[in-house]
Amino acid sequence: MSTRDVLIIGAGAAGSTAAFHLAKRGKKITLLEKNKQIISKPCGGGMASSVQQWFPFDLKPIVEESIKQVEFSWCLSDPIIANLQNSEPFWIVKRENLDEFLRNQAVNSGAELIRPFKVQKLEKHKNIWRVYAEDGRELESKAIVIADGSASPWPRKLKLGPQKQHHASTISIRLKGRGNLREGTAKFEFGLVHHGFAWAFPMQDEISLGIGSFLGENSKINTDSILEKLLPNLGFEIGDGEKIKTSLRVWNGHTNIHGEGIVAIGDAASLSDPFLAEGLRPALMSGYEAAKCLNSFLDGEINDLRSYSKIMKVKWGDSMAWGKRISQVFYRFPKLGYQLGIKRPTAPKRIAQILSGEMSYEDIAQRVIKRLIFSG
C-alpha cells in the first residue's frame, strides 16, 4: 500500500487550503471528500478580503460582491450604518464556489482528490495512520488533517479541540433576486432573534439570509415568526426560499487542536467566531498555518505539531476568548448591547474594523463589557 504524506479528511475551504499549500511544497497529498457531487452549502459566505494574504493566486474570480456598507437594526428600525473604509474590506462568496475553486487549485498543484470516500475508522500504527472507508478501501499516511466540518466525529474521539463543544443554531436561506438590498450593502438585525441575530448578504442574483442563536444549540428559533417580519422588510414574499437548519460548532476555549501526526482545522477545530459566527477567515487561516507546520514536521525540522496549536491561539484564539465574553453578555442583554455598544459614535468604525479583520475583539472587549455590565 502506497503511503501518502498527508491524508486530508474533507475537501472544503479549510481542507483544500491545506492541500494546496502542502502540494505546492511537493508533498504527496490526498483529499478525501464524502460527497460525490458538489452541493450547495448553508453558509453566509462573508469573509474579510485580508484572507487574500494566504494565497498566491487571486480570489476575486469567485467573489460575488464587495461590501462597502453595513446596516444594523433593532427590530427592523433604529438603524445604524457603518461605512467600510478600505476599497474592498469584506467579500461575499458562494461557499460551494469557494470550495470548488480552492479544491481545483490544490489538484492543479498536485494533490489527489478521491470522492466519494466516507471515512469509517482512523487508526495509528506506530508512525503511520490508516484510514478506512465505509466501502472497505484503506489508505495510509504519515499525517492526518481533520477538515470535515462541524459535524465531524473525529475531534472528540481523538481529543482535538474542546471536549465540551458549544454550538450555535442557525437557519440559512438562499433567496432568488436582490429584493431591496442595495449593492455593496450587508444587513445585520439584532432585535428579532432570541439570543442571536439575522443577517442578509448580497450576491450577484441572490441574497444569503441567515438566522442564528448563540447561547446554546438547544435555543429555539421561532423561524416562521421572524421570517414573517424579515422577508417583507427585505422586499420578498413570506414563504420565499428554502430553509436549511444547521448546527455550527463555535470557539469554546483554548485547547490543543493537534495530536501525534494529526491536526484539526476549520469548523472541525471549533474555530468559528462565537459572537458573529464568522467561519471562513479562521478556516482559511487554519488551513494555511496547519500546512506550514505539517511541512516542517514532514521535513524533520520539528518533532511534533504543537506549534500549530500555539500559533492559532495567538492569531485567532486570544481574540475569540474576548469574543465569547462579549457574546455571553451581549446576547443576554441584547437591547442594552445594541444601545450602548452598536449605537455608540465610534461603533461603526470599530465594527467595520472587526469585519475587515483589522481589529480583534481583544482590542475593544474590556471597555465594552464594563459598559454593558455597569449600565445594567
N, C-alpha and C positions, 0 to 999 in steps of 0.2 A: 504494500500500500504506500503510495506516494505521500510524503509528509509536507504539508504546506508550512509557511512561516506563520501565517495568521488566518484563522477562520473567523469571519465576522457574521454574527447571527443577527440578521435584519439589514435590509438594503434600502433603508430610508435615508433621510438627510444626514443624520449623525453617522450611521454605518458607512454610507457612500463617501462621506468626507474623509473618514479614517482610511478607507480603502484606497482612495485617490492618492493621499499623501504617502502611504506605505508603498503602493505600487510604483509611484514616481521615483522612489528611492531604491527600486529594484527588488523589492521583497515579493515573495510568492504569496499572493493574497486570493482568497476565495470568499465571495459574498454569498450568503445563504438567505434566500427570500422565500417565505412560506406561501405567498400569493402567486398564483400562476399568471394573472393578468394585472395590469396597472389598475388601481382602484382609487376612487375619489376619497380623500381623507378629510375628516371633520376637524379642520384647523383654521383659525382665523387668518393665518398667513402673514401676519405683521412681523417685520424684523428690521432692526437698525441697519442702515447702509454700511455701518462700520464692520459688518461681517465680511465685507469685501477683502479686508486685510488678511484673511486666512486662505485666500485663493489666488493663484497666479493668472487665472482666466477671468473674463468679465462676466458678472452675474446679471447684468442688465437685460440680456435677451429674454429672461424669464420673469422680469419684474412687470407686474400688471399695472401698478400705479405707484407714483411717488407722492407721499403725503406731505403737504406743506402747512396744514392747519388741522388742529384737533379741537372738536367741540365737546364740552361736558355739560350735562344737565342733571337736574334733580326732579324726578317725576315729570320729565319732558318739559320742564320750564326752568327758570332761574339759570340761564345759560352762561357758560364761561368759554371763551375762545383763546386757545394757545396757538400762536404763530410760531412754527418751527423755523429757526434762524438760518440753518445751513441750506444749501441749494437743494439737497435731496437726503434729508437725515433719516427718513423712515420709509421703508418699502412694503408693498403688499404683493404677495405671490400666491399662486395656487399651489398648495402643498404637493399634490401629485406631480405637477410640472417641475417643481424644485427637486423632488426626489429623483425623477427620471433624468433630469439634466445632470445632477451630480453623479448618479449611477453610470451614465454614459461616459462622463469624464473619467471615472475610475476604470471602466472597462477599456476605454481607449488608451489608458496609461498602462495596461497590462493585467489588471485584476480579472479574475474569473467570476462569472455570475452563474449560480445554479438556482433555478426556480422551476417548479415548486420544490422546496425542501423544508419540511416541518420537523424541527428538532424535537426528539422524544427524550433523549438522555445525553448527559455530559459526564464524562469520566476522565480522571487523570491517572496515567500510568507512568510513574517516575517523572520524567520531564516532558512527557508527550500527552496532549489532550486528545481524547477520542469523542467524536460527535456522532450520534446515531439518529437517523431519520425514522419516521413512523413506518416508512415502506421498507426498512431493513438496510438501507445504504449506510455505510460507515466512512468517515473521513478522519484524518489525523492532522494535528498542527502543533507547533511549538508554543503558540499563544492563542488566546480567545478574546474576542471583543463581543460583549453583550450589548446589542443595539436594537432590540425588538420592542421598544416602546413601553408604555405604562402598564400594559397587561402582561409583561414578561414575568414568568415564574422564577427565572434563574437568579436574580439578585438576592432574593430572600433565601433560596436554597443554598446559595454559595456565600452568604453573608457579605454581600456587597451593598453598600448604601444603608439607609436607615431600616432597621428591622421593624420598627413601628412606622409604617408608611402612612402618609397623610394624602388624601385625595380630595380634589375639587370635583364637584358635579357640574357637568357642562352639557348644554344643548347647542348644537350647531345647525344652521340652516343656510342653504345656498338659494338666493333669490334671483330670478332672471330679470334683467333690466336694472336701471340705476335708481328708480324712484325719484325722490327729490334730493338725494345726496349729491352735493356739489363735487366737482372734480377736485382731486387733491385733498379731500377732507375726510377724516375719520371721526366717528362719534363714540362717546362713552356715556352711558346713562346709569346713574348711581341710585336713583330713588325707587325703582320698580322691583328690584330683585332683593329678596331677603338674604342678608349676609353675602352680598355679591354685587354684580353689575352686569349690564348688557353692552355689547359693542357692535358697531356696524362699520365694516371696512369695504371700500370700493374696489372693484376690479373693472376690467375693460367693458364687460357687458353684464356684470353680475354684482351682487352685494353679498359679502360673507357676514352673516348675522350670528351672534353668539350670546348665550346667557350662561353665567357661571356663578356658583355659590361656593364659598371658600372656607367655611368653618365646619368642615366635616362632610364626608361623602354621603352621609345619611340625611343631609339637609334637603328638604323638599322644595322643589322649584315649581311654583304654580304657573307652568308654561303657558297654558291657554289664556289665563287672565293677563299675563304680561304681554303676550303677542296681540291680544285684542286692542291694547293701547299702543304698543310699539310699532306694529306694522302700518297702521294708517298714518302714524306720525312720520314714517319714512316714505310714504307715498305708495304703499302696497295694500292689497286686499287681505282681510282676515282669512287665514287658511292657505295663503300662498307659501310655497316652499315645502320641502320635505325635512322633517326634524330627525336629527341623529343624536342620540344620547350617548355620552361617553363619561368615563371616569379618568381624570387626569392626575397622575402622580406628581406631587409638588415637593419642593425642597422642605426637609424636616429635620434639620440639624446637621452638624459637622460629623461626617462618618467617612470611613475608608471606602473608596469605590474601586479598589484594586485588590487582587489576591495574588496567588502564586501563578504567574503567567496568564493572568486574566484581568480585564478591566470592564467596567460598565460605563456607558456613555448615554447622553441624551435623556429622554424620559425614563429609560430603564434605570438610570442612575439617580432618579428623583431630583432633577435639576431645575424643573420649571419654577418660575417666579411665583411665590405664594401670595403675592398681592395683585399683580396684573396678569398672571398666567402666561407670561412670555416664555416660550419654549424653544423657538428656533435659534435664537442667539446662543443660549447655552448648549444646544445640540451641536451646532457647527463648531463652537469653541472647543467642546469636549472631544469631538472627533479629531480636530486638529492637534490638540495637546496630547491626546492618547497616542496618536500616530507618532509624534515626536519622541515620546517616552518609549514606545514599543520598538522604534527603530534603534534607539540607543541600547535597549535591552537585547535585541537580536544580534546587534553588532558586538556584544560583550563589553560595552562601555560602562554599563551599570548592571548590578546583580539582581535587582528587583524593580518593581513598578511603583514603589511608594511615592516617587517624585510626581507622578500623575495626580494622585490624591492631594498632595501638598499644593501643587500649582492651581488646581481647580478650587481649592479652599481660598487661596489668596485672590484669584482672579474673578471668582464667582460667589463662593460660599460666604465669605465675610459680608458681602453686600446683602445676600439673601437672608442672613441671620437678622439683619435690621428690617428687611422686607417682611419677614414673618411677624416681627413685633408690630410693625405698622399695620399689617393685615389684621392681627388679632384685636387691636384697638379700634381701627377704622370701621371694620365690619360689625363690631358690636355696637358702635355708636355712629352709624353712617351719616345721619343728618348733621350731627355736630362736626364730623370729619369733613363733610362737604363744605360747611360754612366756615370752619376755622382752618381747613387745610387747602382745599382746591380753590376757594374763593379769595384767598389772600392775594394781595397785589403782586407778590413775587412768584406765586404758584405757577402761572402759565409758563414762565421761563424755566422753572425747576422741572416741571412735568415734561416739557419738551426735551430737556437735557437727559432726563431718565429714559424717555422713549428712544432717543437717538444714541444712547449708550455713552454719552459724555459725562454723566454724573451717576454715582451709585447711591443706593439707599443710605449707606453709611454716612454720606456727606450731609444729609439733611435729617436723619431719623431722630436724633436725640431731642432736638428742639420741637419737632412735630409731635412726638409722643408726649413731651412735657406740656405742650399747648393743649392737646386733647384731654389729658388727664386732669390738669388743674382747672380747665374750663368746665369740666363735668361736675 
